[in-house]
């Protein structure tokens, strides 16, 4: 009889992502949640997700259980966001670029040279603008638990050091399937080549593309150093990583469970952000040890070259762009300065 009751509860609550278990002679409803992220073992995503799982399960006394699917095991990019929207996935850690297809305002975060350092990122993402973007996500059925980090992106290639935008002319650079990324590299003079990341290594190996752009860690964790000779620190785009949960599921949870998820996402997110920042220097050291030539170009010519991108996208994002720059300027005036 007890088993039958448990089965009925499972069937009745399955759509809400709820399971059933028995403990100490009584039935307790628990939430079994599936979480996706793209990181392989040891990546800051991976370690942050493990910390999040540990905190949630501890704080909820096991009433919220999280099953993590790392390294794009069950989905990737926009498909992962769509899976959350459809209810086949509960939690996803994905880029602002991926969620931007569902929450257009999120795309503003992908503009080139929008952020100069992580202090500016924190001021914007943990402030009014981050809250506003989260509200827009809620309107589309997603709850942002916290903004995690994928760091600043840099450019690698197999031909020469990139010291000025002119050095990019004629180079085929793999970019994500994003209009902003394509526009950015067109403005820089390259030939942007949209391509799924899982096709990148082979494309570099065969010479289908000459280079790519990603955070430092990708050069090591995905062995790109094997097919790339030059790495330029351009910090051209910062990639924010919203940790999202199905809005309808979150809304149905008891308030104390909602707060547990929010608190755990923030605590694990702060850990993941710091880990990501700390790892950048270590990854750069490893890149150098792999006999990849690292260069540090003057960035002002790159910033000047991408101004046409802003001319186009200011129309789409309205005053969001100006407000982000104002928030950064206020931070600088407060004594933090820019990196």
N, C-alpha and C positions, 0 to 999 in steps of 0.2 A: 504493500500500500504506500509506504514511504517513497519507494522507488518510482511508482506510478505518479505520485504527486510531483516529484522532482521533474519528471519528463514533461508533465503538463505545464509546469512553470517555465521550463526551457522553451517549449514551443510557443507559449504565450508572449515571452519576452525576447525572443530571438532577434526580432527586427530592431530592438533597441540595443543589441550588442550585449545582452545580459545572459549569464549562465546560472547554474545552480549547483550547490555543493552541500554536503552534510557535515556538521561539526558539532561535537559534544552532544549528540542525540537530538539536534534540532536542525531544521533546514534554514540556511542563510542564503539570501540572494547575493550573488557576486557579479561583478562586471569583468568579463573576459574581453580584453581589447587587443586588437591587432595593430602593431605599429611598424611603419616602413621608414627606412632611410637608405641612403646610397653608399654609406661608408663601409669599406672592408675592415676586417679585424685590426684593431689598433688605431684606426682613424679617430679624430676627435668626435665625429658623429657617433661612431660605435661606442666610445667610452662615455660620451654624454648620454646616450640612450640607455646604456646599462645603469648609469647613476640615476636617471629618471625612473626607470623600472624599480630599482631598489628603494628609492624614496617613496614612490607611490604605494608600493606593496607594504612597506613598513608603516607608513602613516595611516593606511586604511586597514591595518590588521589583516591584510590579505583579502579584503573585500573588493579591491580593484586589482586585477591581475593583468599584466601586460606581456604579450607574446611578440618578441621583436623579430622582424625580418630584415636583416642588413643587406648591404651590397646589391640593392635592387633585385632581391630574390623574387619578389612577386609583382613588381611594377617599377616604373621609373618616370621622373619628370611630370609632365602634364597628365599622363595616364594615372599616376598615383593620386593626383589631386582629383581627377575624375572619379577614381575608385572611392575616395572619401565622400564625394558628392553623391554617388550612387548608393553608398552604404555597404559596399563590399570590403571596405577598409575603414578602420576607425581613426587612426592617428597617422599623420605623415609629416616627416621633416623634409621639406623641399624648398627650392630656391624661390626668391621673389619673382624670378623670371617664369618659373613653372606656374605659380599661382596667379601671375599677371594675366594669363589667358582667361581666368575666371573672375578675377577682381582687378579690372583694368588699372585702377589707381596704384596698385602695387608696382606696376611697371616703372613708376618714377624712380624707384630705387636703383634701377639698372642703368641710369644715365651715366655717361663717362665722366670721371673726375668729379662726381657729385660730393664725395667725401675725401678728405685729406688724411684722416687718421681715425683710429678707433674711438678716441674721445668724442669726435664729431658724430660718429655712428651712434654711440651710446646716448648722446644728448638728443638726437633726433628720434631714434627708435624707442627709447624709454620715456619719451616726452609726449607732448600733445600730438605731434604728427604721427608717431607710432600708434597712439590710441585711436586717432582718426582713421588710419589705414585698417586697424583691427575692426573698427565699427563697419567699415565698408565690406570687410570680409564676412562679418556676421550677416549682413544683408544678403549675401550670396550663399549662406548656409554653412559657413566655416567659423569656428571659434579659434582665434589665435591665442595659444597658451603662453607663448613667449617668443621673442626673436633670438634665434641662435645665430651662429657665425660660420661663414665659409671663407672669410678673408678677402684680401685684395688679389686681383688677377694680374699676371705678368705674361710676357710674350716669349715663346721659344721658337727656334727655327733651325734648319739644317744648313744654312748657307752663309750667314754673316751676322755680326753684332748689329743690333738695332739701336742706333744712337740718336737718330732723328726720324721724323715721319717719312722723309724721303727714302730711308733705308727699307721701308716697307713696300715701296712701289714694285708692283709686279709679283710680289710673293703671295702665294695662295695660303691663306690662314684659315684653319678650321675654326668656326664659331658655332655656338649653339643656334638652334632654329628660332632666332629672335630678331625682330625687325630693328630693334635698337642696336644690337650687337652688329648686325649687318651694316646699318647706317654708320656706326662708329668706325668700322674698319674701312668702309668706302671713303669716309672723310679723311682717314689717315693714309689713303693711297694704296692699301692692300687690295687683294682680291678675296673678299670673304667667302668662305665655302661652308654653308650650313651642313652639319653632319651629326648623326647620333654619336654620343661619346664612345659607345662600345665598338664603333667602326674606326676610331681614331688611330689606334696603334698601327693597324694594318695599313691604313691610308698613308701614314707617315713613313712606314717601312717601304712601301711601294713607290713613294714619291707622288702619290695622288694629290697630297697637299704638302706644302713646304714647312708649315709650322702650326702652332696652336697657341691658345691663351687660357690660362687657368691659374689657380692658386699654387704656391710653391709645392705643396704636398703632392699634387698630382704627378709631378716629375718623378717622385720617388715611389709613391705607393702604386702607381700604374706603370712603372719602368719606362717612362718616356725618355729618360736620359739615354737609353740604348739607341734611340733613333733621332736625337736632337743634339746639336753641338753647341748652340748658343742660347743664352737665357738673359733677357733684359728686364730689369726691375722698373716697370712702368706704372704699376698700381692704378691701371686705367679704369677699372670698375671694381667696386666692392659688392660682394654677393651676400645679401642677407638671407637667412634661412628661417622663415616662419615655421614654428611647430604648431600644426593645426589639428583639431579634432572635429568630428562631425558635429555640427551645431545642434541638430535635433537630439542627438544622443546626450550631449553635454547639458542641454536644457532640461532633460528628463531626470538627470541625476540629482540626488539630494544635495542641498546647498553645501553640506560639509564635505561631500565628495568632490564637488566642483572646486572648492577651495584647496583641497588636497592636490588636485591636478595642477591648479595654478601655482601653488607654492612650490611644488616639486619641479615644475617646468622652469620656474625662475631660478631655483637653487641649482638644478642640474645645468640650466642654461648659462649661468654665470661661470660655473666650472668649465663648461664646454667652450665658452668664449675665451677664457683665460688660457685654456689648453691650446686652442687654435692659434692664439697670438704667440704663445711661447714656442709652439712647434715651428712657426714660420722661419725663425732664425736657424733652428736645428736643421730643417729641411734644406735651407739655403746652403748650409755647411756641407750637407750630404751631396747636394747638387755639384758643388765645387769639387768635392772628393771624387766624383764620378767623371772628372775631366771635362765637364761642361764649362764653357767660358761665360762668366757672368759679367754683365755690364750695367752701369748706372747712368742712363741718359738724363739730360736736363729735360724736365717735363713741361716747361712752359710752351715750347713749340707744339707739343702734343695737345695741350689744352686749347691752344689757339686753333689748331686744325679741326677740332671737333665742335667748334662753336655753331656751325650750320646744323648740327644735330639738335642743339637746344632751340634754334630758331623754329624747327619743325615741331618738337615735342612740347614746348611751352604752350602751344595752342591746345594740346590734348590734356595736359595736366594742370592747366590754369595757374593758380597762384601757389600750388604746392612747391614748385621749384624755388620760387622766391622765398617762401617761408622756410624751406630747408636751409638755404644760404643765410637767411637772417638768424636762424637758430645757431648756426655754426659761427657766425660773426659775434653773436652775443657770448658764446663760449670763449672766443678769443679775447673779447673785451674783459671777460671775467678773470683773465690771467692764465688760462690753460694754454693758449697759443696753438699753433698748427705744427704738425710734424714735418 
